[in-house]
Structure formats: C-alpha cells, structure tokens
Amino acid sequence: MFVWNNGEPIAEFETGECWFIMYGRKDFEKMTVQQYSYPKGINGTMVIGYNLKTHDDVDKEYKRLMDLGVKSIFEPTTNAWGQRTCYVADPEGNLLELGSYGE
C-alpha cells in the first residue's frame, strides 16, 4: 500500500507487518518541536518504527525503555490523526518510533 498524505510530503509503504514512512527532516523537527543535527548526534536520516497494539502498550514500552536509561526524543503523545507515538534513540543515535492506532 502507498499513501501520499493529502499532498503533505509524507509517503507510507506497508508490507505485511512492517511500515516504511518517509517525510522531510524539517517536518520531523516541526512535529517534535526540536531541532537536530545531522549526521552527528541524533541520526534523523531514518526511523525504525514499531507498531504496537494499544496506546497503553506505547506508554508501557516507553516507561520500560526509560527505566533502562534509553535516551528520550519525544514523549508519548496522541496525535490529531489518532496515533499515539513516541521516539527514542538507540546507543548510536538512530531514531526508534513506538506507535499505535489502537486505543
């Protein structure tokens, strides 16, 4: 499946249980209300996303990762389009997204 979000610069591809979502760096900075340096620091050139079953699962996994000392980039937030999402960084600075459209 391919979606071009109503003219917004976002492309989404779904293959089985994996999604590939592409959007501009500035769009990500606007969404997270932060600026990032590339490629040093947080690597914003790609995000590995995990689709969880429920909004509560996003919160639980985020808390588990924070308890392990993982770097938080964007705390769990329910977006206008209904997805609850958050971002963390792995030890190399790659972005990991935890998200759910479930309630």
C-alpha positions as CSV (number, residue, x, y, z in Angstrom):
1,M,0.0,0.0,0.0
2,F,1.2,3.5,-0.8
3,V,-0.2,6.7,0.8
4,W,0.7,10.3,0.0
5,N,-1.0,12.1,2.9
6,N,-3.2,14.6,1.0
7,G,-0.4,16.4,-0.6
8,E,1.8,16.6,2.5
9,P,5.4,15.5,2.0
10,I,4.9,12.1,3.6
11,A,4.9,8.7,1.9
12,E,3.9,5.5,3.6
13,F,4.5,1.9,2.4
14,E,3.1,-1.1,4.2
15,T,4.5,-4.6,3.7
16,G,2.9,-7.2,5.9
17,E,3.7,-6.1,9.5
18,C,6.3,-3.6,8.5
19,W,5.7,0.1,7.6
20,F,8.1,2.4,5.8
21,I,7.3,6.0,6.3
22,M,9.2,8.8,4.7
23,Y,9.0,12.5,5.4
24,G,11.3,15.5,5.4
25,R,13.7,16.3,8.2
26,K,12.2,19.7,8.8
27,D,8.7,18.1,9.1
28,F,10.0,15.8,11.8
29,E,11.6,18.7,13.6
30,K,8.3,20.6,13.4
31,M,6.4,17.6,14.8
32,T,8.7,17.0,17.7
33,V,9.3,20.8,18.3
34,Q,13.1,20.2,18.4
35,Q,16.0,20.8,16.0
36,Y,18.5,18.0,15.3
37,S,22.0,18.0,13.9
38,Y,22.7,15.6,11.1
39,P,24.5,13.2,11.0
40,K,26.2,13.9,14.4
41,G,24.1,13.4,17.5
42,I,20.6,12.0,16.6
43,N,20.5,10.4,13.2
44,G,17.4,11.7,11.6
45,T,18.0,10.2,8.2
46,M,15.8,7.2,9.1
47,V,13.5,5.9,11.8
48,I,12.8,2.3,12.7
49,G,9.1,2.1,13.7
50,Y,7.3,-0.4,15.8
51,N,3.5,-0.7,15.6
52,L,2.1,-1.7,19.0
53,K,-1.4,-3.0,19.6
54,T,-2.7,-0.2,22.0
55,H,-2.0,3.3,23.2
56,D,-1.3,1.8,26.7
57,D,1.4,-0.5,25.1
58,V,3.2,2.6,23.8
59,D,3.2,4.1,27.3
60,K,4.4,0.9,29.0
61,E,7.2,0.3,26.5
62,Y,8.3,3.9,26.7
63,K,8.4,3.6,30.5
64,R,10.4,0.3,30.3
65,L,12.9,1.9,28.0
66,M,13.3,5.0,30.2
67,D,13.9,2.7,33.2
68,L,16.7,1.1,31.2
69,G,18.3,4.5,30.6
70,V,17.4,4.9,26.9
71,K,17.5,8.5,25.5
72,S,14.0,10.0,25.1
73,I,13.5,12.2,22.0
74,F,9.7,12.7,22.1
75,E,7.5,11.5,24.9
76,P,4.3,9.6,24.2
77,T,1.7,11.8,22.6
78,T,-1.6,11.2,20.9
79,N,-1.6,12.9,17.6
80,A,-4.6,14.6,15.9
81,W,-4.8,11.6,13.5
82,G,-5.3,9.2,16.4
83,Q,-1.9,7.6,16.6
84,R,-0.1,7.6,20.0
85,T,3.6,7.8,19.3
86,C,6.9,8.4,20.9
87,Y,10.6,8.4,19.8
88,V,13.7,7.2,21.5
89,A,17.3,6.9,20.3
90,D,19.4,3.8,20.3
91,P,23.1,4.0,21.5
92,E,24.2,5.0,18.0
93,G,21.7,7.8,17.9
94,N,19.3,6.1,15.5
95,L,15.6,7.0,16.0
96,L,13.1,4.4,17.1
97,E,9.4,5.1,16.9
98,L,6.9,3.3,19.1
99,G,3.3,3.9,17.9
100,S,-0.2,2.6,17.9
101,Y,-3.5,3.4,16.2
102,G,-5.3,1.1,18.7
103,E,-6.9,2.5,21.8
